Amino acid sequence: MRAGRLHGGGPGKKRLGAGGFAAALGMAALLSCTILGGCATETPDNRAQFMAPATLSELYSQANLRLSMAVTPAAPECAPPCAGHAQFDQRVSDIGARIAAAAYQAYPDLAERIPKFSFSVLDKAEPGTGSTAAGGIVVLRPVDELARSDQALSFVLAREVGHVVARHHEENTGASIMISVVTTVVAPVLNVAKLVAGLATSAGAWVSSAGMSVASFFGSRAVVDTYRPRQQEQADTIALGLLDRMGYGAGDVAPGFAAEPLRAAGSRWLQDLQASLARLNKSGKPETVSTSGQSHQLALAPAP
């Protein structure tokens, strides 16, 4: 194989050189930017972020949240009135309102993008939280047994608000769109789908299309997963800034979590929470966010 070329698969097949590869990538980038309506913006830690429009991100994040909730085991039914349910619902509502107020104070432009945060509780069998690009925060009821103090619950809710503030949903949607474009535009140019190219029947065409869709789905998930650690650190930092405005310090958070449920092996959400608390215990405040091998200072919004 010659340098700078890819084999086309046999006699008579065209080969794609380095120039063609660059052109294909350029085509994908241009098409992605057209779809995304703007390409990049600045994050709170001054990092360029490739994002999707708000409407598209809201639809994508809602679908993602619904899928996540659909595969989360349901909680056993209880006979109304279920003990403690109303009290926890009220705690989530009250603390959520305080966190939202702190976020609007810390980030004056936030209200233009997120006019209102909403906080709701779902009955599931394991703890967790979720959010959408438009500021919808969902808490799974077992969080009540985990976050026993108001400080602990505030941290749990503020982490999700942090994801919304940092526009992580828009970033994840943008990455998914880019992968979809690369899969459907660049991959055919590079003849990646040659394994099914010989299938001339309609069934063969369907298999090829389905294969591309699967590749796009898993490719976008893989890319978003690489964002996850950095996004979680950033959400933790924003959360602590909001708690500071509420009069809570980093040292107030960890003691409010029930020890046994926290140590239990569980979902990825619980593992992320354990990692967040480990960072708090180690440094007091995760004041730096690591991106692309470099540390960037992320200024916490100080209490007035």
Secondary structure, DSSP 8 states (H G I E B T S, - for coil): --TTEE--SSTT---EEHHHHHHHHHHHHHHHHHHHTS-EEE-TTS-EEE---HHHHHHHHHHHHHHHHHTS-B-----SS-TTHHHHHHHHHHHHHHHHHHHHHH-TTHHHH-S--EEEEE-BSS--EEE-TTSEEEEETTHHHHB-SHHHHHHHHHHHHHHHHTTHHHHHHHHHHHHHHIIIIIHHHTTGGGGGTT--SHHHHHHHHHHHHHHHHHHHHHHHHHHHHHHHHHHHHHHHHHHHHTT--GGGTGGGB-HHHHHS---HHHHHHHHHHHHHHHHSS--EEEETTEEEE-------
